[in-house]
Amino acid sequence: MISWILFLINVALGLVAIGGLVYYLLIILAVGQARRKKKDDSSVEAFPPISLLKPLKGVESGLRGYLETFFRQDYPKYEIVFAVHDENDPAIPLVDELIDQYRDVEAKLIITDKPRYSNAKVYSLERLADVAAHEILVITDSDTSVGRDYLRAIAREFRSDSVGAVTNLYRGVGNRDFWSKLEALGMSTEFMGGVVVANMLGGMDFMLGPSMAIRRQCLKRIGGFAAIAEYLADDFVLGNWIAKCGFKVSLSRYVINHHATSLGFLYSFYHRLRWNRSTRFSRPFGYIGQGFTYGVVWAAVWFGLFISDGSAELLIAMLFARLAVAIVLGYLLLKDEDVIYRLWMIPFQDMLSFASWIGGFLGKEIVWRDCRYKILPGGRFVKVETKEIQG
């Protein structure tokens, strides 16, 4: 009996590891397809006015520099609307300083008061949309930065009336902290792999939180921001509902920067855990399938437990394929030059990512901005009235 169980485990690990190799090959194919699709640098006859919505809370390291990139847009007509919940928020003086410095850019700050929804960011977005002047709404996280032609790239995607929303590829940018660098490496060489494969196989039916753009009319079709107020993965739900309404969600080739601001192992791991538990409850079957993306880890486990025929060869092939994915995806497609110097960190990144994936199955609570929440079936979540941080 035990021998049969060991045999089945041996076969299962081998098949999962091979599945991981297939997934790596799919990423390389998807990157090749994306690179063949030339970046759209064509002109637009009439650039539509755009409202940039920026919900903020507190001041993380580098925030001023990130926000400043949005004041420097080479775009004929746009506005930036900032929101904070508290009149004592430390981000207010920083925003006031930028507004005063860039007087040629139309910008303002609103104070929303205490959020009425579980998702405080969505509450801010609802209030921002109420005061925003334009039809196209662009939403970016506080830890993102962009080039001067970012809004022009967004406008090009909206030339077709069939496009209801636009989202962007992003590269991870770490700071001096080792765990921040590891998280950024995962963004560029792991997470974006799933995005380009999904886009190749079936098109986009979700959006990515660091950069989301939406037509106001499409937002109204799904019930406005209030409709997603109780969902943790607001970016996934927003894009998914827009796609279900018959509009196209376009994945722009324009790459932005997503800065990994979590410092230290615990904060970085909690960040990953939040991502994973959010995905598990939002897309349960997709989350199980995510296990196939950890090819190197499964191959290493298979080799370590059984050292059977072919396990060593598969592990070596898997390592080379994983490094090829990192180079093709992170360096060639996303133009993340740090990837080349951090290839040696890939095994550590994958093991930490795998551990947080396992952790995603082991609980229903997450920590977000120093508050604890319980995730409910379907992706809704509610605040837990305690400040105790648990995994």
C-alpha positions in Angstrom: 0.0 0.0 0.0 2.8 2.4 1.0 4.7 1.6 -2.2 1.6 2.4 -4.3 1.2 5.8 -2.5 4.8 6.6 -3.1 4.5 5.6 -6.7 1.5 7.9 -7.1 3.2 10.8 -5.4 6.3 10.2 -7.7 4.1 10.3 -10.8 2.1 13.3 -9.6 5.2 15.4 -8.8 6.7 14.5 -12.2 3.5 15.5 -14.1 3.2 18.8 -12.2 6.8 19.6 -12.8 6.4 18.9 -16.5 3.3 21.1 -16.4 5.5 23.9 -15.1 7.9 23.4 -18.0 5.0 23.7 -20.4 3.9 26.9 -18.6 7.4 28.4 -19.0 7.3 27.7 -22.7 3.9 29.4 -23.0 5.3 32.5 -21.4 8.1 32.6 -23.9 5.6 32.2 -26.7 3.4 34.9 -25.3 6.3 37.3 -25.0 7.2 36.6 -28.6 3.7 37.4 -29.6 3.7 40.6 -27.6 7.0 41.7 -29.0 5.8 41.1 -32.6 2.9 43.5 -31.9 4.8 46.8 -32.2 4.3 49.4 -29.6 1.7 51.9 -30.9 3.5 55.3 -31.4 1.0 56.6 -34.0 -0.6 59.9 -33.6 -4.1 60.5 -32.3 -6.3 62.9 -34.2 -7.9 64.3 -31.1 -6.6 63.5 -27.6 -9.6 63.2 -25.3 -9.3 65.1 -21.9 -8.4 62.7 -19.1 -9.0 62.7 -15.4 -6.3 61.1 -13.3 -7.6 59.7 -10.0 -5.1 59.3 -7.2 -6.3 57.9 -3.8 -3.6 58.4 -1.1 -3.1 57.4 2.5 0.1 58.4 4.2 3.6 59.0 2.7 5.7 56.0 1.8 9.3 56.3 0.8 9.7 57.9 -2.7 6.1 59.1 -2.9 7.0 62.6 -4.0 9.0 61.3 -7.0 6.3 58.9 -8.0 3.6 61.6 -8.0 5.7 64.1 -9.8 5.8 61.9 -12.9 2.1 62.5 -13.3 2.6 66.2 -13.2 5.1 66.0 -16.0 2.8 64.4 -18.6 3.2 65.4 -22.3 -0.6 65.6 -22.8 -2.7 68.5 -24.0 -5.5 68.4 -21.4 -5.8 66.5 -18.2 -6.4 66.9 -14.6 -5.2 65.2 -11.4 -7.6 64.7 -8.5 -6.1 63.5 -5.2 -8.1 62.1 -2.3 -7.3 61.4 1.4 -9.6 60.3 4.1 -8.3 62.5 6.9 -7.5 66.2 7.0 -4.4 65.3 9.1 -3.0 62.9 6.5 0.8 63.5 6.0 0.3 63.3 2.3 -1.6 66.6 2.2 1.5 69.0 2.5 3.3 67.0 -0.1 0.4 67.2 -2.6 -0.1 70.9 -1.8 3.6 71.5 -2.6 3.4 69.7 -5.9 0.2 71.6 -6.9 1.9 74.8 -6.1 5.1 73.8 -8.0 3.2 72.7 -11.2 0.6 75.5 -11.5 0.2 74.8 -15.3 -1.3 71.4 -14.4 -4.9 71.4 -13.3 -4.9 69.6 -9.9 -6.9 69.5 -6.7 -7.2 67.6 -3.5 -10.3 66.4 -1.7 -10.9 65.0 1.8 -13.4 62.1 1.7 -13.8 61.6 5.5 -14.1 58.1 6.9 -14.6 55.4 4.3 -18.1 53.9 4.2 -17.0 50.7 2.4 -14.8 47.8 3.3 -12.6 48.8 0.4 -11.4 52.2 1.5 -9.7 52.7 -1.9 -13.0 52.2 -3.8 -14.7 54.7 -1.5 -12.0 57.3 -2.5 -12.5 56.4 -6.2 -16.2 57.0 -5.9 -15.7 60.4 -4.4 -13.0 61.2 -6.9 -15.2 60.2 -9.9 -17.9 62.6 -8.5 -15.6 65.6 -8.8 -13.7 64.5 -11.9 -14.5 66.5 -15.0 -13.8 64.1 -17.9 -15.1 61.0 -19.6 -11.9 58.9 -19.4 -10.9 58.1 -15.8 -7.3 56.9 -15.2 -6.6 55.2 -11.8 -3.0 54.6 -10.6 -1.7 53.4 -7.3 0.4 55.6 -5.1 3.4 53.3 -5.6 3.6 53.7 -9.4 5.6 56.0 -11.6 5.3 56.6 -15.3 7.0 58.2 -18.3 6.0 61.5 -19.9 4.1 59.7 -22.7 1.9 57.5 -20.4 -1.4 59.3 -21.0 -0.7 59.5 -24.8 -0.4 55.7 -24.7 -3.6 55.3 -22.8 -5.4 57.6 -25.3 -4.2 55.5 -28.3 -5.9 52.4 -26.8 -9.2 54.2 -26.6 -9.4 55.1 -30.3 -11.7 52.1 -30.8 -15.2 52.5 -29.3 -15.1 48.8 -28.4 -12.5 49.4 -25.8 -14.1 50.0 -22.4 -11.0 49.8 -20.3 -7.2 49.8 -20.5 -4.6 48.3 -18.2 -0.8 48.2 -18.4 2.1 45.9 -18.0 4.5 46.9 -15.3 8.0 46.2 -14.1 8.9 45.8 -10.5 11.2 48.3 -9.0 12.9 47.5 -5.7 14.8 49.7 -3.2 17.9 48.8 -1.2 16.1 46.3 0.9 16.7 42.7 -0.1 13.1 41.6 0.3 11.9 44.6 -1.7 14.2 43.6 -4.5 12.9 40.0 -4.3 9.3 41.2 -4.5 10.1 43.5 -7.5 11.9 40.5 -9.2 8.7 38.5 -8.8 6.6 41.2 -10.4 8.8 41.4 -13.4 9.6 37.7 -13.9 6.7 35.8 -12.5 3.5 37.7 -12.1 3.6 39.4 -15.5 4.1 36.0 -17.0 0.6 35.0 -16.0 -0.7 38.2 -17.5 0.8 37.8 -20.9 -0.2 34.1 -21.1 -3.8 35.0 -20.2 -3.8 37.7 -22.8 -2.5 35.4 -25.5 -4.9 32.5 -24.7 -8.1 34.3 -24.2 -7.7 38.1 -24.0 -8.0 40.2 -20.9 -11.0 39.9 -18.6 -9.4 41.6 -15.6 -7.3 44.7 -14.9 -4.1 45.3 -13.0 -4.3 47.7 -10.0 -1.2 49.8 -10.6 -2.8 51.3 -13.8 -6.5 51.1 -14.8 -8.3 53.4 -17.3 -12.0 53.2 -17.9 -14.7 55.1 -19.8 -17.2 56.7 -17.4 -20.1 55.2 -19.5 -18.7 51.7 -18.9 -18.4 52.4 -15.2 -22.0 53.4 -15.1 -23.0 50.2 -16.9 -21.6 48.0 -14.0 -23.2 50.2 -11.3 -20.3 52.6 -10.6 -17.6 52.1 -8.0 -20.2 51.4 -5.4 -20.9 48.0 -7.0 -17.4 46.8 -6.2 -17.2 48.4 -2.8 -17.0 45.2 -0.8 -14.5 43.4 -3.0 -10.9 43.1 -2.1 -9.6 42.4 -5.6 -11.2 45.6 -7.1 -9.0 45.6 -10.1 -9.9 42.0 -11.1 -13.6 42.6 -10.5 -13.7 45.9 -12.3 -12.1 44.5 -15.4 -14.1 41.2 -15.3 -17.4 43.0 -15.1 -16.5 45.4 -17.9 -15.6 42.4 -20.1 -18.9 40.7 -19.2 -20.7 43.8 -20.4 -19.3 43.2 -23.9 -16.5 45.8 -23.8 -12.9 45.0 -24.6 -10.2 45.3 -21.8 -7.0 46.3 -23.6 -3.6 45.4 -22.4 -1.3 48.2 -23.3 2.3 47.5 -24.4 3.3 50.7 -22.5 5.2 49.5 -19.4 5.0 51.5 -16.1 6.9 51.1 -12.9 5.5 49.4 -9.8 7.6 50.2 -6.8 8.0 47.5 -4.1 7.8 49.5 -1.0 7.4 46.7 1.6 10.5 46.7 3.8 11.7 43.6 5.6 10.7 39.9 5.3 7.5 40.1 7.3 5.9 43.1 5.5 6.9 41.7 2.1 5.5 38.2 3.0 2.2 39.7 4.3 2.0 41.7 1.0 2.4 38.5 -1.0 -0.1 36.7 1.2 -2.7 39.4 0.7 -2.3 39.0 -3.1 -2.6 35.2 -2.9 -5.6 35.1 -0.6 -7.3 37.7 -2.6 -6.8 35.6 -5.7 -7.9 32.4 -4.0 -11.3 33.8 -3.1 -11.8 35.8 -6.3 -10.7 33.0 -8.7 -10.6 29.7 -6.8 -10.0 27.5 -9.8 -7.4 29.8 -11.3 -5.6 29.9 -7.9 -5.3 26.1 -7.9 -4.0 26.3 -11.4 -1.4 28.8 -10.2 0.4 25.8 -8.7 1.6 24.8 -12.1 3.6 28.0 -12.4 6.1 26.8 -9.8 7.9 24.4 -12.0 11.4 24.8 -10.5 10.0 24.2 -7.0 8.1 21.0 -8.0 11.1 19.7 -9.9 13.3 20.3 -6.9 10.9 18.5 -4.6 10.6 15.6 -7.0 14.4 15.3 -7.3 14.9 15.6 -3.6 12.3 13.0 -2.6 12.8 10.3 -5.3 15.9 11.0 -7.3 14.2 8.9 -10.0 15.2 8.5 -13.6 14.9 11.8 -15.4 14.3 13.9 -12.3 17.8 15.5 -12.3 17.6 16.2 -16.0 14.2 17.8 -15.6 15.4 20.0 -12.8 18.3 21.2 -14.8 16.0 21.9 -17.8 13.6 23.6 -15.5 16.2 25.9 -14.1 17.4 26.9 -17.6 13.8 27.5 -18.8 13.0 29.6 -15.7 16.1 31.8 -16.3 15.1 32.1 -20.0 11.6 33.3 -18.9 13.2 35.9 -16.6 15.4 37.2 -19.4 12.8 37.2 -22.1 9.9 38.5 -20.0 11.6 40.8 -17.5 14.5 42.1 -19.6 13.4 42.0 -23.2 9.7 42.7 -22.9 9.5 44.8 -19.7 12.9 46.5 -20.1 13.8 45.7 -16.5 17.6 45.9 -16.6 17.9 44.8 -12.9 16.7 41.4 -13.9 20.1 40.5 -15.5 21.9 41.3 -12.3 19.5 39.4 -10.1 19.1 36.2 -11.9 20.8 34.4 -9.0 17.9 35.5 -6.8 15.3 33.7 -8.9 15.3 30.4 -6.8 14.9 32.4 -3.6 12.0 34.4 -5.2 10.3 31.3 -6.4 10.5 29.5 -3.1 9.1 32.5 -1.2 6.4 32.9 -3.8 5.5 29.2 -3.5 5.4 29.5 0.3 3.0 32.4 0.1 0.9 30.4 -2.4 0.6 27.6 0.1 -0.2 30.2 2.8 -3.0 31.4 0.6 -4.8 28.1 1.3 -4.3 28.3 5.1 -6.4 31.2 6.2 -9.1 33.7 5.4 -7.6 36.9 6.8 -5.2 39.5 5.4 -3.6 42.6 6.7 -4.0 45.8 4.6 -2.7 49.2 5.7 -2.4 48.1 9.4 -6.0 46.7 9.5 -7.1 43.1 9.5 -9.8 41.8 7.2 -11.6 38.5 6.7 -12.2 37.5 3.1 -15.6 36.0 2.2 -16.5 33.6 -0.6 -16.6 35.3 -3.9 -13.9 37.9 -2.9 -15.9 40.2 -0.6 -14.2 41.1 2.6 -15.1 42.7 6.0 -13.0 44.4 8.6 -12.0 42.5 11.7 -12.2 44.7 14.8 -8.7 44.1 16.1 -5.2 45.4 15.3 -3.6 42.1 16.0 -1.7 41.0 12.9 -2.0 37.4 12.0 -1.2 35.4 8.9 
